[in-house]
Amino acid sequence: MIKNMTKSKAIIILIVLVLALAGITYVDIAGVDASGRGNAADIKLGLDLAGGVSITYKVVGEEQPSQTDMADTISKLQQRVWNYSTEAVVYQEGTDRINIEIPGVSDANAILQELGRPGALYFIKQTGSDGMDNYTSQLVMGEDGSYGYEHSLNRSLEEIIADGGVVLEGTDVADASAATRTDTMQNQQIVVLLTLTPEGTTKFEEATREAYNGGIGSKSIAIYYDGNFVSVPTVSAVITDGSAQISGSKTFEEAEKLASTIRIGGLKLELEELHSKVVGAQLGVDAIETSLQAGAIGVVIVIVFMIAVYFIAGLASALGLAMYVAMIVMLLNGFDMTLTLSGIAGIILSIGMAVDANVIIFARIREELATGKTVKSSMQIGFEKALSAIIDGNITTLIAAAVLWLLGPGTVKGFAQTLALGIVLSMFTALVLTRLIMSSLYTLGLKDPKWYGIGKEHKALNILGHRKPFFFVSAALIVAGFVVMGVYVGSGSDALNLSLEFKGGTATTVTFAESKTLEQVNSDIVPYVEAITGSGVQIQTVQDSSEIIFKSDSLDREQREELNQMFMERFGVSEKEIISETISSTISDEMTRDTIIAVVVAIVCMLIYIRIRFSDIRFGAAGVLALLHDVLVVLAFYAAARVSVSNTFIACMLTIVGYSINATIVIFDRVRENMAEMGKKETLEDVLNKSITQTLSRSIFTSLTTFIMVAVLYILGVTSIRDFALPLMVGILCGTYSSICLAGPLWYVLRKKFPPKAQTGK
């Protein structure tokens, strides 16, 4: 790239990059058209930042539903609403109500119409046991002049059920989706694909065998939902494998609507809408403003640091970092991602990590300059030698992001998307943009080695010789964490300070005489509420209403009465305007289980990749052990400091997993390189200590830039952001320590305990 570059080309490249940066920044600020569409303000925000639609359903019927049926219904509804947003939540309120909260939307009626009313779904035979039709079909003309069939029951649904006329219910359908299929005449058909449960498969085989009748005068099986016929398809074959398709939809949207109706009708409980409302952000504009301020300040500090340490190379990385920030804002909008509090923190964190690849490259360039090579040659070799470490570290983390996106629940999918986007962009800016900028600056005359910095050969630190104290300290911290958790459990408390998202609590809805902003509620009312509840409080405002929802830990009868008295005496609220309900957790056991499974699969996939790339499973095993150490130490910090374990806890732990393995891979890459070049007099201990020392500046500088970003976020952020940033700072320090002091020694111990089969004495 440097070889064929002329001064005119260098000038053109720099001008194009500056114009591209200006253009993308303009789009981020002003949008893509006169109306401002596509600017940063158009990025979808989660319930915590922008609010959304809240829908409350009530179970139909007089009997109280079982907790099992409620949990099953909530789980299925959660899967449905993730189609609108990965940040949507579903939780139980009281004994027979279910709340759905969907961020980024404001039209409750549109959501209700598209989602459908969760009600009973039945597949009905055409004829009853007496040979009479259960329903009648009549050809009628529609408003547009086209003809279609109108269907009506000939007897009540109760009579049909008693007669055995219902062949399937909604719970017998595992899934329904719209698709296109090619028929025998090679024509494209729009269909709805049905997948039945094992029990449903058996029932449907019997029903279709009876209705098909050898293809002569085949009968239909009607799909009846919420008092209406949604489809009456004729049976064209005996269905034995539990997979069926319904044809006849005129458009794909029509098929999607039918599939959605069938899916929503597969719930165990029949629900009716109690009320819907548009709720405000839980955190208010302060959370966004302070996060953006933290991001801006953090970026400036990182840029100053990079220029101060790496001179011309640092300037190139600063321009690349500016492009990275502009592009990630644009792509968040382009990919229609929903951004939440943890998402903002994750992006700010990724800005700190974006310089990682640059630090690896610049360290390599300085090493080459130290050997007497020219700047031109050092740059070429530096990029080439750094490539494997950058690719291995980022692909390992990218594998984890892909697995989390495929297998994780909705909130984890959102995190995985942001993580993957940050990884891909950081690699592009480091390997392409920063290289172009450095090549251009070099061509324009900045060729003096002093402007790039010349590395110094440092005496290898004896990290391996101190492995026992390192192992002891780590083990002591982990054990201490479990002891602290045990003490809390023994005293009747939770091992961790679980928030509402994990253990549920009480929602107190208060209608004030006048509307209040979220900021007013936080400053004037929340302190009194927290004094009574003894816990942190989440607040939601309701659009076009003076209604405020206070969510807290579970309250007993005395606390509820005290809270009601406080609202009446201090704020003049009538007692009838105060409603308290017990609410379930928004992070269900199933979501937690799915997250754990996704993380385990991600670790296994990372192990496989490391085994393939490094030809030594011990590297992977040591990396995973170091990673596990970081997670357990941060968990111990959560327990000891009683930091609230909220929905950001998952994002924090996943960030630490990705960060830790990335840093460890860089060291292992240098170990692999040095082992291939080790001399006869060098021992494995010498190679390991040398490799850790050579990558020490990278480990420290990358951790420092990342720590700076998170520290600024902690200093300026609101309480919820601090609950994310504080343990993350601990995780960054812990990840740096484990990569330098534990990962290599663990690999050494494993290699000594389980030596390679064809070891040659190295």
Buried (B, 14 or more C-beta within 10 A) or exposed (E): BBEEBEEEEBEEBBEEBEEBBEEBBEBBEEBBEEEEEBBBEBBBBBBBBBBBBBBBBBBBEEEEBEEEEBBBBBBBBBBBBBBBBBBBBBBBBBEBBBBBBBBBBEEBEEBBEBBBBBBBBBBBBBBBEEEEBBBEBEEEEEEEEEEEEEBEBEBEBEEBEEBEBBBBBBBBBBBBBBBEEEEEEEEEBBBBBBBBBEEBBBBBBEBBBBBBEEEEEBBBBBBBBBEEBBBBBEBBEBBEEBEBBBBBBEEEEBBBBBBBBBBBBBBBBBBEBBEBBBBBBBBBEBBBEBBBBBBEBBBEBBBEBBBEBBBBBBBBBBBBBBBBBBBBBBBBBEEEBBBBBBBBBBBBBBBBBBBBBBBBBBBBBBBBBBEEBEBBBBBBBBBEBBBBBBBBBBBBBBBBBBBBBEBBBBBBBBBBBBBBBBBBBBBBBBBEBBBBBBBBBBBEEBBEBEBBBBBEEEEBBEBBEEBEEBBEEBEEBBEBBBEBBEEBEEEEEBBBBBBBBBBBBBBBBBBBEEBBEBEBBBEEBBEBBBEBBEBBBBBBBBBEBBBBBBBBBBBEEEBBEBBBEBBBEEBEBEEEBBEBBBBBBBBBEBBBEBBEEBBEBBBEBBBEBBBEBBEBBBBBBBBBBBBBBBBBBBBBBBBBEEBBBBBBBBBBBBBBBBBBBBBBBBBBBBBBBBBEEBEEEBEBBBBBBBBBBBBBBBBEBBBBBBBBBBBBBBEBBBEBBBBBBBBBBBBBBBBBBBBBBBBBBBBBBBBEEEEEEEEEEE
